[in-house]
Amino acid sequence: MSAFAGLWAEDGVMEFPFAPDGWPRRLEGREAVAAYLRHYPDHIDLHDFTDVRIHETTDPQTVVAELRGEGRLVATGAPFAMTYVQVLTVRDGRIASCRDYWNPLGVQEPGADFTGSAR
């Protein structure tokens, strides 16, 4: 997660338009993104991103990515699978913005415990 956070522009913005109540909808700056991701591995052991599809846009600095994150929930050992659609814009080789349209229904699954990883 720290390597991913390191890809961000210092003033990069990460948004979660579908975030449920009580979850962040906007993170401003690389440090905020890093803090958000810091405890993620304590809750989700992410193994792989599968079904990755990249769609180019008319703006050469912006792409749309569809992907599926797979792994396990650390607390229970239960499988984890989350579908994402992300709109990413890159500036000077760094992520300037990412709108992450993750599926909020996944955090409502029985046994899912994301406490602290994304709040």
N, C-alpha and C positions, 0 to 999 in steps of 0.2 A: 504494500500500500504506500510506503514512503517513496518508492520509485515512481509510482503513478503520480503522487502529489508533486514530485520533482519535475514533472513534465509541464506543470502549469506556469503561466505568466504570473509575475508577482501580483498583478491586479486582476487575475482571471476570476470569472464568475461561474459558479455552478448552481443551476436551478433545478428544482424538482416540482414541476407543475401539478403532478398528481399526488403529492405527499399528503397523507391523512393529517387530521388535526393533531397537534403536538409534535410533529416532525418538522425539521427545517425545510423551508421552501426555497431559500436562497443563501448561498455562501459567497462572501466577497473576499477575494485574495487567496494566494497560495497557502498562507498559514491557516486560514479558516478551513480550506479543503483538507489540508494535512491533519488538522485537529479532528475533523469529522471522520476521517478514515482511520485514525490511529488505533482505535479499539475494535475495529471491524473484525480482525482475525481472532479476537477473544470470543467472538460470537458465531462467526461463520468461517469455516475452513473451506475457502474457495479453491477448487481444484482446476477448473478449466472454464473457458468461454467457448461455447459451441454454436453452431448455426450462425456464424458471423457473416453478415452481408453488409457491404459498404455501397452506398449510393452517392454518386457524385451529384453536385448541384451546379447551378449556373455561376455560382461564386466559387472560384478555385480554392479559396481558403476554408470552405465549409463543406462538410460531408454529413450524411445521415447514416448511422450504423444501427443495424438490428443484430441482437445477440442474445444468447442465453447463458447465464452464469450457473455453474453446477458445482456442488460440493456437499458439505454436511453441516448441520447445526452442532456446534461444539457442546452445548449443554446436554443435548439428548442423543446425539449421534444420528438423528434423523436426516434423511436426504434433504438437500436444499436445491431448489431450482427457481430461478427468477428470470423473467423475460424483460428485456430492456430495448428501448428505442432511444437513441441519443442523437442530438444535433450538435456537432462539434465545429467550432471555428478556431483556426490556428493563426497566430500572428507571430512573425519572427521565429518560427520553429517551436513555439510554446502554445499550449491550450489557452486561448483567450476567453472562451465561453463553452459551456456544455449545458444543454437542457436535457435532463435525464428523465425520460418518461417511463420509469419503472412501474411495475404492477403493484399497487398498494394492497391488493387482496392477498398477496403472499405473506404479509405480516399479520394477517388475521387467521392464518391457518392454525389448526390445533397443534400445540407443541412448539410453535415458532416463538423464539425468544430473541428479540433484537434489542432488548433494553440496553441502552448505553452505546450501542454501535451506531445508531443513526439519529438519536434524539438530541 
